[in-house]
């Protein structure tokens, strides 16, 4: 709620966020992809190699930083009024 009222108190980064639904790695978890790239690995001879490395469109503004003092001040202002 604070980020909606005073977004300047936060640092945001655009990134891709998905929900793992196939149960391959992290069943039901929210996964943030800060690189905004989808890398697919597969067999290449005896080893794993890159099958593809493509850009994906960010779909979320993720809060990655906060002005602690500013949020505390806002909270106290609202509580005391």
mmCIF file of the N, C-alpha and C atoms, coordinates in Angstrom:
data_MODEL
# 
_entry.id   MODEL 
# 
loop_
_atom_site.group_PDB 
_atom_site.id 
_atom_site.type_symbol 
_atom_site.label_atom_id 
_atom_site.label_alt_id 
_atom_site.label_comp_id 
_atom_site.label_asym_id 
_atom_site.label_entity_id 
_atom_site.label_seq_id 
_atom_site.pdbx_PDB_ins_code 
_atom_site.Cartn_x 
_atom_site.Cartn_y 
_atom_site.Cartn_z 
_atom_site.occupancy 
_atom_site.B_iso_or_equiv 
_atom_site.pdbx_formal_charge 
_atom_site.auth_seq_id 
_atom_site.auth_comp_id 
_atom_site.auth_asym_id 
_atom_site.auth_atom_id 
_atom_site.pdbx_PDB_model_num 
ATOM 1   N N  . UNK A 1 1  ? 0.831  -1.180  0.000   1.00 0.00 ? 1  UNK A N  1 
ATOM 2   C CA . UNK A 1 1  ? 0.000  0.000   0.000   1.00 0.00 ? 1  UNK A CA 1 
ATOM 3   C C  . UNK A 1 1  ? 0.885  1.256   0.000   1.00 0.00 ? 1  UNK A C  1 
ATOM 4   N N  . UNK A 1 2  ? 1.957  1.206   0.761   1.00 0.00 ? 2  UNK A N  1 
ATOM 5   C CA . UNK A 1 2  ? 2.856  2.361   0.829   1.00 0.00 ? 2  UNK A CA 1 
ATOM 6   C C  . UNK A 1 2  ? 3.438  2.692   -0.537  1.00 0.00 ? 2  UNK A C  1 
ATOM 7   N N  . UNK A 1 3  ? 3.789  1.678   -1.297  1.00 0.00 ? 3  UNK A N  1 
ATOM 8   C CA . UNK A 1 3  ? 4.369  1.905   -2.630  1.00 0.00 ? 3  UNK A CA 1 
ATOM 9   C C  . UNK A 1 3  ? 3.373  2.568   -3.567  1.00 0.00 ? 3  UNK A C  1 
ATOM 10  N N  . UNK A 1 4  ? 2.093  2.336   -3.355  1.00 0.00 ? 4  UNK A N  1 
ATOM 11  C CA . UNK A 1 4  ? 1.073  2.981   -4.190  1.00 0.00 ? 4  UNK A CA 1 
ATOM 12  C C  . UNK A 1 4  ? 0.907  4.454   -3.806  1.00 0.00 ? 4  UNK A C  1 
ATOM 13  N N  . UNK A 1 5  ? 1.021  4.731   -2.510  1.00 0.00 ? 5  UNK A N  1 
ATOM 14  C CA . UNK A 1 5  ? 0.855  6.101   -2.018  1.00 0.00 ? 5  UNK A CA 1 
ATOM 15  C C  . UNK A 1 5  ? 2.092  6.947   -2.298  1.00 0.00 ? 5  UNK A C  1 
ATOM 16  N N  . UNK A 1 6  ? 3.275  6.383   -2.038  1.00 0.00 ? 6  UNK A N  1 
ATOM 17  C CA . UNK A 1 6  ? 4.533  7.123   -2.176  1.00 0.00 ? 6  UNK A CA 1 
ATOM 18  C C  . UNK A 1 6  ? 5.574  6.285   -2.912  1.00 0.00 ? 6  UNK A C  1 
ATOM 19  N N  . UNK A 1 7  ? 5.416  6.086   -4.221  1.00 0.00 ? 7  UNK A N  1 
ATOM 20  C CA . UNK A 1 7  ? 6.351  5.247   -4.969  1.00 0.00 ? 7  UNK A CA 1 
ATOM 21  C C  . UNK A 1 7  ? 7.791  5.761   -4.946  1.00 0.00 ? 7  UNK A C  1 
ATOM 22  N N  . UNK A 1 8  ? 7.979  7.040   -4.686  1.00 0.00 ? 8  UNK A N  1 
ATOM 23  C CA . UNK A 1 8  ? 9.336  7.584   -4.662  1.00 0.00 ? 8  UNK A CA 1 
ATOM 24  C C  . UNK A 1 8  ? 10.163 7.058   -3.488  1.00 0.00 ? 8  UNK A C  1 
ATOM 25  N N  . UNK A 1 9  ? 9.517  6.389   -2.540  1.00 0.00 ? 9  UNK A N  1 
ATOM 26  C CA . UNK A 1 9  ? 10.229 5.803   -1.407  1.00 0.00 ? 9  UNK A CA 1 
ATOM 27  C C  . UNK A 1 9  ? 10.821 4.433   -1.741  1.00 0.00 ? 9  UNK A C  1 
ATOM 28  N N  . UNK A 1 10 ? 10.602 3.974   -2.967  1.00 0.00 ? 10 UNK A N  1 
ATOM 29  C CA . UNK A 1 10 ? 11.049 2.647   -3.370  1.00 0.00 ? 10 UNK A CA 1 
ATOM 30  C C  . UNK A 1 10 ? 11.871 2.726   -4.646  1.00 0.00 ? 10 UNK A C  1 
ATOM 31  N N  . UNK A 1 11 ? 12.741 1.744   -4.828  1.00 0.00 ? 11 UNK A N  1 
ATOM 32  C CA . UNK A 1 11 ? 13.446 1.560   -6.090  1.00 0.00 ? 11 UNK A CA 1 
ATOM 33  C C  . UNK A 1 11 ? 12.782 0.367   -6.771  1.00 0.00 ? 11 UNK A C  1 
ATOM 34  N N  . UNK A 1 12 ? 12.410 0.527   -8.026  1.00 0.00 ? 12 UNK A N  1 
ATOM 35  C CA . UNK A 1 12 ? 11.746 -0.543  -8.768  1.00 0.00 ? 12 UNK A CA 1 
ATOM 36  C C  . UNK A 1 12 ? 12.603 -0.968  -9.945  1.00 0.00 ? 12 UNK A C  1 
ATOM 37  N N  . UNK A 1 13 ? 12.546 -2.254  -10.280 1.00 0.00 ? 13 UNK A N  1 
ATOM 38  C CA . UNK A 1 13 ? 13.202 -2.797  -11.469 1.00 0.00 ? 13 UNK A CA 1 
ATOM 39  C C  . UNK A 1 13 ? 12.166 -3.583  -12.261 1.00 0.00 ? 13 UNK A C  1 
ATOM 40  N N  . UNK A 1 14 ? 12.197 -3.422  -13.591 1.00 0.00 ? 14 UNK A N  1 
ATOM 41  C CA . UNK A 1 14 ? 11.331 -4.217  -14.463 1.00 0.00 ? 14 UNK A CA 1 
ATOM 42  C C  . UNK A 1 14 ? 11.948 -5.605  -14.596 1.00 0.00 ? 14 UNK A C  1 
ATOM 43  N N  . UNK A 1 15 ? 11.145 -6.632  -14.380 1.00 0.00 ? 15 UNK A N  1 
ATOM 44  C CA . UNK A 1 15 ? 11.637 -7.995  -14.563 1.00 0.00 ? 15 UNK A CA 1 
ATOM 45  C C  . UNK A 1 15 ? 10.476 -8.920  -14.904 1.00 0.00 ? 15 UNK A C  1 
ATOM 46  N N  . UNK A 1 16 ? 10.827 -10.096 -15.332 1.00 0.00 ? 16 UNK A N  1 
ATOM 47  C CA . UNK A 1 16 ? 9.835  -11.104 -15.676 1.00 0.00 ? 16 UNK A CA 1 
ATOM 48  C C  . UNK A 1 16 ? 9.588  -11.984 -14.450 1.00 0.00 ? 16 UNK A C  1 
ATOM 49  N N  . UNK A 1 17 ? 8.317  -12.146 -14.107 1.00 0.00 ? 17 UNK A N  1 
ATOM 50  C CA . UNK A 1 17 ? 7.948  -13.007 -12.985 1.00 0.00 ? 17 UNK A CA 1 
ATOM 51  C C  . UNK A 1 17 ? 6.926  -14.019 -13.500 1.00 0.00 ? 17 UNK A C  1 
ATOM 52  N N  . UNK A 1 18 ? 7.156  -15.281 -13.185 1.00 0.00 ? 18 UNK A N  1 
ATOM 53  C CA . UNK A 1 18 ? 6.267  -16.362 -13.593 1.00 0.00 ? 18 UNK A CA 1 
ATOM 54  C C  . UNK A 1 18 ? 5.964  -17.253 -12.394 1.00 0.00 ? 18 UNK A C  1 
ATOM 55  N N  . UNK A 1 19 ? 4.909  -18.059 -12.537 1.00 0.00 ? 19 UNK A N  1 
ATOM 56  C CA . UNK A 1 19 ? 4.576  -19.075 -11.543 1.00 0.00 ? 19 UNK A CA 1 
ATOM 57  C C  . UNK A 1 19 ? 4.924  -20.431 -12.145 1.00 0.00 ? 19 UNK A C  1 
ATOM 58  N N  . UNK A 1 20 ? 5.706  -21.233 -11.438 1.00 0.00 ? 20 UNK A N  1 
ATOM 59  C CA . UNK A 1 20 ? 6.086  -22.574 -11.896 1.00 0.00 ? 20 UNK A CA 1 
ATOM 60  C C  . UNK A 1 20 ? 4.878  -23.489 -11.730 1.00 0.00 ? 20 UNK A C  1 
ATOM 61  N N  . UNK A 1 21 ? 4.357  -23.991 -12.826 1.00 0.00 ? 21 UNK A N  1 
ATOM 62  C CA . UNK A 1 21 ? 3.158  -24.833 -12.767 1.00 0.00 ? 21 UNK A CA 1 
ATOM 63  C C  . UNK A 1 21 ? 3.397  -26.264 -13.252 1.00 0.00 ? 21 UNK A C  1 
ATOM 64  N N  . UNK A 1 22 ? 4.551  -26.540 -13.831 1.00 0.00 ? 22 UNK A N  1 
ATOM 65  C CA . UNK A 1 22 ? 4.805  -27.868 -14.393 1.00 0.00 ? 22 UNK A CA 1 
ATOM 66  C C  . UNK A 1 22 ? 5.474  -28.815 -13.403 1.00 0.00 ? 22 UNK A C  1 
ATOM 67  N N  . UNK A 1 23 ? 5.967  -28.295 -12.310 1.00 0.00 ? 23 UNK A N  1 
ATOM 68  C CA . UNK A 1 23 ? 6.616  -29.142 -11.320 1.00 0.00 ? 23 UNK A CA 1 
ATOM 69  C C  . UNK A 1 23 ? 7.998  -29.592 -11.721 1.00 0.00 ? 23 UNK A C  1 
ATOM 70  N N  . UNK A 1 24 ? 8.636  -28.857 -12.620 1.00 0.00 ? 24 UNK A N  1 
ATOM 71  C CA . UNK A 1 24 ? 9.965  -29.249 -13.066 1.00 0.00 ? 24 UNK A CA 1 
ATOM 72  C C  . UNK A 1 24 ? 11.051 -28.843 -12.073 1.00 0.00 ? 24 UNK A C  1 
ATOM 73  N N  . UNK A 1 25 ? 10.911 -27.692 -11.454 1.00 0.00 ? 25 UNK A N  1 
ATOM 74  C CA . UNK A 1 25 ? 11.944 -27.215 -10.534 1.00 0.00 ? 25 UNK A CA 1 
ATOM 75  C C  . UNK A 1 25 ? 11.381 -26.722 -9.209  1.00 0.00 ? 25 UNK A C  1 
ATOM 76  N N  . UNK A 1 26 ? 10.375 -25.894 -9.268  1.00 0.00 ? 26 UNK A N  1 
ATOM 77  C CA . UNK A 1 26 ? 9.912  -25.210 -8.059  1.00 0.00 ? 26 UNK A CA 1 
ATOM 78  C C  . UNK A 1 26 ? 8.388  -25.155 -8.021  1.00 0.00 ? 26 UNK A C  1 
ATOM 79  N N  . UNK A 1 27 ? 7.734  -26.265 -7.958  1.00 0.00 ? 27 UNK A N  1 
ATOM 80  C CA . UNK A 1 27 ? 6.283  -26.369 -8.062  1.00 0.00 ? 27 UNK A CA 1 
ATOM 81  C C  . UNK A 1 27 ? 5.542  -25.308 -7.249  1.00 0.00 ? 27 UNK A C  1 
ATOM 82  N N  . UNK A 1 28 ? 4.729  -24.513 -7.937  1.00 0.00 ? 28 UNK A N  1 
ATOM 83  C CA . UNK A 1 28 ? 3.877  -23.518 -7.295  1.00 0.00 ? 28 UNK A CA 1 
ATOM 84  C C  . UNK A 1 28 ? 4.573  -22.255 -6.838  1.00 0.00 ? 28 UNK A C  1 
ATOM 85  N N  . UNK A 1 29 ? 5.876  -22.148 -7.039  1.00 0.00 ? 29 UNK A N  1 
ATOM 86  C CA . UNK A 1 29 ? 6.609  -20.972 -6.566  1.00 0.00 ? 29 UNK A CA 1 
ATOM 87  C C  . UNK A 1 29 ? 6.591  -19.838 -7.589  1.00 0.00 ? 29 UNK A C  1 
ATOM 88  N N  . UNK A 1 30 ? 6.670  -18.633 -7.082  1.00 0.00 ? 30 UNK A N  1 
ATOM 89  C CA . UNK A 1 30 ? 6.844  -17.457 -7.920  1.00 0.00 ? 30 UNK A CA 1 
ATOM 90  C C  . UNK A 1 30 ? 8.333  -17.301 -8.200  1.00 0.00 ? 30 UNK A C  1 
ATOM 91  N N  . UNK A 1 31 ? 8.689  -17.170 -9.472  1.00 0.00 ? 31 UNK A N  1 
ATOM 92  C CA . UNK A 1 31 ? 10.094 -17.110 -9.862  1.00 0.00 ? 31 UNK A CA 1 
ATOM 93  C C  . UNK A 1 31 ? 10.357 -15.785 -10.570 1.00 0.00 ? 31 UNK A C  1 
ATOM 94  N N  . UNK A 1 32 ? 11.266 -14.989 -10.023 1.00 0.00 ? 32 UNK A N  1 
ATOM 95  C CA . UNK A 1 32 ? 11.648 -13.713 -10.628 1.00 0.00 ? 32 UNK A CA 1 
ATOM 96  C C  . UNK A 1 32 ? 12.881 -13.912 -11.495 1.00 0.00 ? 32 UNK A C  1 
ATOM 97  N N  . UNK A 1 33 ? 12.779 -13.471 -12.729 1.00 0.00 ? 33 UNK A N  1 
ATOM 98  C CA . UNK A 1 33 ? 13.874 -13.591 -13.693 1.00 0.00 ? 33 UNK A CA 1 
ATOM 99  C C  . UNK A 1 33 ? 14.467 -12.203 -13.899 1.00 0.00 ? 33 UNK A C  1 
ATOM 100 N N  . UNK A 1 34 ? 15.475 -11.863 -13.123 1.00 0.00 ? 34 UNK A N  1 
ATOM 101 C CA . UNK A 1 34 ? 16.067 -10.525 -13.177 1.00 0.00 ? 34 UNK A CA 1 
ATOM 102 C C  . UNK A 1 34 ? 16.846 -10.275 -14.453 1.00 0.00 ? 34 UNK A C  1 
ATOM 103 N N  . UNK A 1 35 ? 17.251 -11.325 -15.145 1.00 0.00 ? 35 UNK A N  1 
ATOM 104 C CA . UNK A 1 35 ? 18.014 -11.168 -16.392 1.00 0.00 ? 35 UNK A CA 1 
ATOM 105 C C  . UNK A 1 35 ? 17.103 -10.883 -17.583 1.00 0.00 ? 35 UNK A C  1 
ATOM 106 N N  . UNK A 1 36 ? 15.807 -11.196 -17.435 1.00 0.00 ? 36 UNK A N  1 
ATOM 107 C CA . UNK A 1 36 ? 14.849 -11.031 -18.533 1.00 0.00 ? 36 UNK A CA 1 
ATOM 108 C C  . UNK A 1 36 ? 15.298 -11.776 -19.782 1.00 0.00 ? 36 UNK A C  1 
ATOM 109 N N  . UNK A 1 37 ? 15.831 -12.969 -19.575 1.00 0.00 ? 37 UNK A N  1 
ATOM 110 C CA . UNK A 1 37 ? 16.259 -13.847 -20.670 1.00 0.00 ? 37 UNK A CA 1 
ATOM 111 C C  . UNK A 1 37 ? 15.777 -15.252 -20.361 1.00 0.00 ? 37 UNK A C  1 
ATOM 112 N N  . UNK A 1 38 ? 15.399 -15.971 -21.396 1.00 0.00 ? 38 UNK A N  1 
ATOM 113 C CA . UNK A 1 38 ? 15.001 -17.364 -21.261 1.00 0.00 ? 38 UNK A CA 1 
ATOM 114 C C  . UNK A 1 38 ? 16.074 -18.214 -21.913 1.00 0.00 ? 38 UNK A C  1 
ATOM 115 N N  . UNK A 1 39 ? 16.758 -18.982 -21.097 1.00 0.00 ? 39 UNK A N  1 
ATOM 116 C CA . UNK A 1 39 ? 17.851 -19.840 -21.576 1.00 0.00 ? 39 UNK A CA 1 
ATOM 117 C C  . UNK A 1 39 ? 17.366 -21.281 -21.533 1.00 0.00 ? 39 UNK A C  1 
ATOM 118 N N  . UNK A 1 40 ? 17.480 -21.964 -22.643 1.00 0.00 ? 40 UNK A N  1 
ATOM 119 C CA . UNK A 1 40 ? 17.114 -23.378 -22.705 1.00 0.00 ? 40 UNK A CA 1 
ATOM 120 C C  . UNK A 1 40 ? 18.385 -24.196 -22.925 1.00 0.00 ? 40 UNK A C  1 
ATOM 121 N N  . UNK A 1 41 ? 18.549 -25.201 -22.076 1.00 0.00 ? 41 UNK A N  1 
ATOM 122 C CA . UNK A 1 41 ? 19.697 -26.100 -22.182 1.00 0.00 ? 41 UNK A CA 1 
ATOM 123 C C  . UNK A 1 41 ? 19.228 -27.460 -22.687 1.00 0.00 ? 41 UNK A C  1 
ATOM 124 N N  . UNK A 1 42 ? 20.108 -28.152 -23.359 1.00 0.00 ? 42 UNK A N  1 
ATOM 125 C CA . UNK A 1 42 ? 19.787 -29.484 -23.845 1.00 0.00 ? 42 UNK A CA 1 
ATOM 126 C C  . UNK A 1 42 ? 21.052 -30.217 -24.218 1.00 0.00 ? 42 UNK A C  1 
ATOM 127 N N  . UNK A 1 43 ? 20.920 -31.496 -24.530 1.00 0.00 ? 43 UNK A N  1 
ATOM 128 C CA . UNK A 1 43 ? 22.094 -32.296 -24.858 1.00 0.00 ? 43 UNK A CA 1 
ATOM 129 C C  . UNK A 1 43 ? 22.780 -31.818 -26.136 1.00 0.00 ? 43 UNK A C  1 
ATOM 130 N N  . UNK A 1 44 ? 24.082 -31.705 -26.049 1.00 0.00 ? 44 UNK A N  1 
ATOM 131 C CA . UNK A 1 44 ? 24.926 -31.413 -27.215 1.00 0.00 ? 44 UNK A CA 1 
ATOM 132 C C  . UNK A 1 44 ? 26.140 -32.327 -27.097 1.00 0.00 ? 44 UNK A C  1 
ATOM 133 N N  . UNK A 1 45 ? 26.052 -33.441 -27.765 1.00 0.00 ? 45 UNK A N  1 
ATOM 134 C CA . UNK A 1 45 ? 27.109 -34.434 -27.602 1.00 0.00 ? 45 UNK A CA 1 
ATOM 135 C C  . UNK A 1 45 ? 27.011 -35.067 -26.229 1.00 0.00 ? 45 UNK A C  1 
ATOM 136 N N  . UNK A 1 46 ? 28.109 -35.115 -25.524 1.00 0.00 ? 46 UNK A N  1 
ATOM 137 C CA . UNK A 1 46 ? 28.133 -35.711 -24.191 1.00 0.00 ? 46 UNK A CA 1 
ATOM 138 C C  . UNK A 1 46 ? 27.766 -34.715 -23.093 1.00 0.00 ? 46 UNK A C  1 
ATOM 139 N N  . UNK A 1 47 ? 27.582 -33.439 -23.446 1.00 0.00 ? 47 UNK A N  1 
ATOM 140 C CA . UNK A 1 47 ? 27.382 -32.397 -22.449 1.00 0.00 ? 47 UNK A CA 1 
ATOM 141 C C  . UNK A 1 47 ? 26.099 -31.624 -22.714 1.00 0.00 ? 47 UNK A C  1 
ATOM 142 N N  . UNK A 1 48 ? 25.702 -30.814 -21.719 1.00 0.00 ? 48 UNK A N  1 
ATOM 143 C CA . UNK A 1 48 ? 24.599 -29.882 -21.922 1.00 0.00 ? 48 UNK A CA 1 
ATOM 144 C C  . UNK A 1 48 ? 25.135 -28.632 -22.604 1.00 0.00 ? 48 UNK A C  1 
ATOM 145 N N  . UNK A 1 49 ? 24.340 -28.081 -23.499 1.00 0.00 ? 49 UNK A N  1 
ATOM 146 C CA . UNK A 1 49 ? 24.726 -26.840 -24.162 1.00 0.00 ? 49 UNK A CA 1 
ATOM 147 C C  . UNK A 1 49 ? 23.515 -25.956 -24.345 1.00 0.00 ? 49 UNK A C  1 
ATOM 148 N N  . UNK A 1 50 ? 23.749 -24.733 -24.776 1.00 0.00 ? 50 UNK A N  1 
ATOM 149 C CA . UNK A 1 50 ? 22.663 -23.792 -25.018 1.00 0.00 ? 50 UNK A CA 1 
ATOM 150 C C  . UNK A 1 50 ? 21.868 -24.207 -26.246 1.00 0.00 ? 50 UNK A C  1 
ATOM 151 N N  . UNK A 1 51 ? 20.550 -24.348 -26.083 1.00 0.00 ? 51 UNK A N  1 
ATOM 152 C CA . UNK A 1 51 ? 19.674 -24.557 -27.232 1.00 0.00 ? 51 UNK A CA 1 
ATOM 153 C C  . UNK A 1 51 ? 19.148 -23.215 -27.722 1.00 0.00 ? 51 UNK A C  1 
ATOM 154 N N  . UNK A 1 52 ? 18.883 -22.310 -26.765 1.00 0.00 ? 52 UNK A N  1 
ATOM 155 C CA . UNK A 1 52 ? 18.441 -20.962 -27.121 1.00 0.00 ? 52 UNK A CA 1 
ATOM 156 C C  . UNK A 1 52 ? 18.705 -20.022 -25.951 1.00 0.00 ? 52 UNK A C  1 
ATOM 157 N N  . UNK A 1 53 ? 18.766 -18.764 -26.254 1.00 0.00 ? 53 UNK A N  1 
ATOM 158 C CA . UNK A 1 53 ? 18.982 -17.709 -25.265 1.00 0.00 ? 53 UNK A CA 1 
ATOM 159 C C  . UNK A 1 53 ? 18.256 -16.487 -25.804 1.00 0.00 ? 53 UNK A C  1 
ATOM 160 N N  . UNK A 1 54 ? 17.016 -16.310 -25.380 1.00 0.00 ? 54 UNK A N  1 
ATOM 161 C CA . UNK A 1 54 ? 16.189 -15.256 -25.968 1.00 0.00 ? 54 UNK A CA 1 
ATOM 162 C C  . UNK A 1 54 ? 15.685 -14.273 -24.912 1.00 0.00 ? 54 UNK A C  1 
ATOM 163 N N  . UNK A 1 55 ? 15.500 -13.045 -25.326 1.00 0.00 ? 55 UNK A N  1 
ATOM 164 C CA . UNK A 1 55 ? 14.962 -12.016 -24.434 1.00 0.00 ? 55 UNK A CA 1 
ATOM 165 C C  . UNK A 1 55 ? 13.486 -12.282 -24.184 1.00 0.00 ? 55 UNK A C  1 
ATOM 166 N N  . UNK A 1 56 ? 13.031 -11.995 -22.961 1.00 0.00 ? 56 UNK A N  1 
ATOM 167 C CA . UNK A 1 56 ? 11.611 -12.069 -22.632 1.00 0.00 ? 56 UNK A CA 1 
ATOM 168 C C  . UNK A 1 56 ? 11.174 -10.709 -22.111 1.00 0.00 ? 56 UNK A C  1 
ATOM 169 N N  . UNK A 1 57 ? 9.934  -10.385 -22.363 1.00 0.00 ? 57 UNK A N  1 
ATOM 170 C CA . UNK A 1 57 ? 9.391  -9.074  -21.984 1.00 0.00 ? 57 UNK A CA 1 
ATOM 171 C C  . UNK A 1 57 ? 9.107  -9.033  -20.482 1.00 0.00 ? 57 UNK A C  1 
ATOM 172 N N  . UNK A 1 58 ? 9.680  -8.068  -19.752 1.00 0.00 ? 58 UNK A N  1 
ATOM 173 C CA . UNK A 1 58 ? 9.365  -7.935  -18.329 1.00 0.00 ? 58 UNK A CA 1 
ATOM 174 C C  . UNK A 1 58 ? 7.869  -7.704  -18.127 1.00 0.00 ? 58 UNK A C  1 
ATOM 175 N N  . UNK A 1 59 ? 7.297  -8.261  -17.068 1.00 0.00 ? 59 UNK A N  1 
ATOM 176 C CA . UNK A 1 59 ? 5.868  -8.121  -16.823 1.00 0.00 ? 59 UNK A CA 1 
ATOM 177 C C  . UNK A 1 59 ? 5.527  -7.585  -15.431 1.00 0.00 ? 59 UNK A C  1 
ATOM 178 N N  . UNK A 1 60 ? 6.559  -7.199  -14.649 1.00 0.00 ? 60 UNK A N  1 
ATOM 179 C CA . UNK A 1 60 ? 6.334  -6.751  -13.272 1.00 0.00 ? 60 UNK A CA 1 
ATOM 180 C C  . UNK A 1 60 ? 7.318  -5.640  -12.928 1.00 0.00 ? 60 UNK A C  1 
ATOM 181 N N  . UNK A 1 61 ? 6.848  -4.670  -12.132 1.00 0.00 ? 61 UNK A N  1 
ATOM 182 C CA . UNK A 1 61 ? 7.749  -3.702  -11.503 1.00 0.00 ? 61 UNK A CA 1 
ATOM 183 C C  . UNK A 1 61 ? 8.009  -4.225  -10.092 1.00 0.00 ? 61 UNK A C  1 
ATOM 184 N N  . UNK A 1 62 ? 9.176  -4.788  -9.878  1.00 0.00 ? 62 UNK A N  1 
ATOM 185 C CA . UNK A 1 62 ? 9.543  -5.403  -8.600  1.00 0.00 ? 62 UNK A CA 1 
ATOM 186 C C  . UNK A 1 62 ? 10.244 -4.370  -7.723  1.00 0.00 ? 62 UNK A C  1 
ATOM 187 N N  . UNK A 1 63 ? 9.783  -4.223  -6.479  1.00 0.00 ? 63 UNK A N  1 
ATOM 188 C CA . UNK A 1 63 ? 10.447 -3.330  -5.531  1.00 0.00 ? 63 UNK A CA 1 
ATOM 189 C C  . UNK A 1 63 ? 11.737 -3.996  -5.057  1.00 0.00 ? 63 UNK A C  1 
ATOM 190 N N  . UNK A 1 64 ? 12.867 -3.352  -5.335  1.00 0.00 ? 64 UNK A N  1 
ATOM 191 C CA . UNK A 1 64 ? 14.163 -3.928  -4.965  1.00 0.00 ? 64 UNK A CA 1 
ATOM 192 C C  . UNK A 1 64 ? 14.923 -3.059  -3.963  1.00 0.00 ? 64 UNK A C  1 
ATOM 193 N N  . UNK A 1 65 ? 14.342 -1.940  -3.597  1.00 0.00 ? 65 UNK A N  1 
ATOM 194 C CA . UNK A 1 65 ? 14.982 -1.069  -2.618  1.00 0.00 ? 65 UNK A CA 1 
ATOM 195 C C  . UNK A 1 65 ? 13.934 -0.231  -1.908  1.00 0.00 ? 65 UNK A C  1 
ATOM 196 N N  . UNK A 1 66 ? 14.268 0.236   -0.715  1.00 0.00 ? 66 UNK A N  1 
ATOM 197 C CA . UNK A 1 66 ? 13.307 0.993   0.084   1.00 0.00 ? 66 UNK A CA 1 
ATOM 198 C C  . UNK A 1 66 ? 14.030 2.076   0.878   1.00 0.00 ? 66 UNK A C  1 
ATOM 199 N N  . UNK A 1 67 ? 13.379 3.206   1.022   1.00 0.00 ? 67 UNK A N  1 
ATOM 200 C CA . UNK A 1 67 ? 13.862 4.284   1.885   1.00 0.00 ? 67 UNK A CA 1 
ATOM 201 C C  . UNK A 1 67 ? 13.253 4.041   3.260   1.00 0.00 ? 67 UNK A C  1 
ATOM 202 N N  . UNK A 1 68 ? 13.990 3.330   4.122   1.00 0.00 ? 68 UNK A N  1 
ATOM 203 C CA . UNK A 1 68 ? 13.466 2.939   5.436   1.00 0.00 ? 68 UNK A CA 1 
ATOM 204 C C  . UNK A 1 68 ? 12.951 4.131   6.234   1.00 0.00 ? 68 UNK A C  1 
ATOM 205 N N  . UNK A 1 69 ? 13.762 5.168   6.303   1.00 0.00 ? 69 UNK A N  1 
ATOM 206 C CA . UNK A 1 69 ? 13.393 6.337   7.108   1.00 0.00 ? 69 UNK A CA 1 
ATOM 207 C C  . UNK A 1 69 ? 12.137 6.997   6.549   1.00 0.00 ? 69 UNK A C  1 
ATOM 208 N N  . UNK A 1 70 ? 12.044 7.075   5.238   1.00 0.00 ? 70 UNK A N  1 
ATOM 209 C CA . UNK A 1 70 ? 10.867 7.686   4.612   1.00 0.00 ? 70 UNK A CA 1 
ATOM 210 C C  . UNK A 1 70 ? 9.598  6.901   4.891   1.00 0.00 ? 70 UNK A C  1 
ATOM 211 N N  . UNK A 1 71 ? 9.673  5.580   4.847   1.00 0.00 ? 71 UNK A N  1 
ATOM 212 C CA . UNK A 1 71 ? 8.500  4.745   5.131   1.00 0.00 ? 71 UNK A CA 1 
ATOM 213 C C  . UNK A 1 71 ? 8.105  4.868   6.600   1.00 0.00 ? 71 UNK A C  1 
ATOM 214 N N  . UNK A 1 72 ? 9.091  4.883   7.485   1.00 0.00 ? 72 UNK A N  1 
ATOM 215 C CA . UNK A 1 72 ? 8.783  5.036   8.913   1.00 0.00 ? 72 UNK A CA 1 
ATOM 216 C C  . UNK A 1 72 ? 8.130  6.384   9.184   1.00 0.00 ? 72 UNK A C  1 
ATOM 217 N N  . UNK A 1 73 ? 8.641  7.439   8.566   1.00 0.00 ? 73 UNK A N  1 
ATOM 218 C CA . UNK A 1 73 ? 8.071  8.773   8.743   1.00 0.00 ? 73 UNK A CA 1 
ATOM 219 C C  . UNK A 1 73 ? 6.634  8.807   8.251   1.00 0.00 ? 73 UNK A C  1 
ATOM 220 N N  . UNK A 1 74 ? 6.378  8.261   7.068   1.00 0.00 ? 74 UNK A N  1 
ATOM 221 C CA . UNK A 1 74 ? 5.018  8.220   6.527   1.00 0.00 ? 74 UNK A CA 1 
ATOM 222 C C  . UNK A 1 74 ? 4.093  7.445   7.455   1.00 0.00 ? 74 UNK A C  1 
ATOM 223 N N  . UNK A 1 75 ? 4.553  6.298   7.936   1.00 0.00 ? 75 UNK A N  1 
ATOM 224 C CA . UNK A 1 75 ? 3.748  5.492   8.847   1.00 0.00 ? 75 UNK A CA 1 
ATOM 225 C C  . UNK A 1 75 ? 3.392  6.291   10.099  1.00 0.00 ? 75 UNK A C  1 
ATOM 226 N N  . UNK A 1 76 ? 4.372  6.924   10.698  1.00 0.00 ? 76 UNK A N  1 
ATOM 227 C CA . UNK A 1 76 ? 4.117  7.712   11.921  1.00 0.00 ? 76 UNK A CA 1 
ATOM 228 C C  . UNK A 1 76 ? 3.180  8.876   11.660  1.00 0.00 ? 76 UNK A C  1 
ATOM 229 N N  . UNK A 1 77 ? 3.330  9.533   10.513  1.00 0.00 ? 77 UNK A N  1 
ATOM 230 C CA . UNK A 1 77 ? 2.415  10.633  10.154  1.00 0.00 ? 77 UNK A CA 1 
ATOM 231 C C  . UNK A 1 77 ? 0.985  10.153  10.081  1.00 0.00 ? 77 UNK A C  1 
ATOM 232 N N  . UNK A 1 78 ? 0.788  8.987   9.461   1.00 0.00 ? 78 UNK A N  1 
ATOM 233 C CA . UNK A 1 78 ? -0.572 8.440   9.301   1.00 0.00 ? 78 UNK A CA 1 
ATOM 234 C C  . UNK A 1 78 ? -1.146 7.964   10.623  1.00 0.00 ? 78 UNK A C  1 
ATOM 235 N N  . UNK A 1 79 ? -0.328 7.359   11.467  1.00 0.00 ? 79 UNK A N  1 
ATOM 236 C CA . UNK A 1 79 ? -0.803 6.859   12.751  1.00 0.00 ? 79 UNK A CA 1 
ATOM 237 C C  . UNK A 1 79 ? -1.157 8.016   13.698  1.00 0.00 ? 79 UNK A C  1 
ATOM 238 N N  . UNK A 1 80 ? -0.351 9.070   13.660  1.00 0.00 ? 80 UNK A N  1 
ATOM 239 C CA . UNK A 1 80 ? -0.543 10.184  14.592  1.00 0.00 ? 80 UNK A CA 1 
ATOM 240 C C  . UNK A 1 80 ? -1.648 11.152  14.143  1.00 0.00 ? 80 UNK A C  1 
ATOM 241 N N  . UNK A 1 81 ? -2.094 11.059  12.899  1.00 0.00 ? 81 UNK A N  1 
ATOM 242 C CA . UNK A 1 81 ? -3.111 12.023  12.442  1.00 0.00 ? 81 UNK A CA 1 
ATOM 243 C C  . UNK A 1 81 ? -4.519 11.542  12.713  1.00 0.00 ? 81 UNK A C  1 
# 
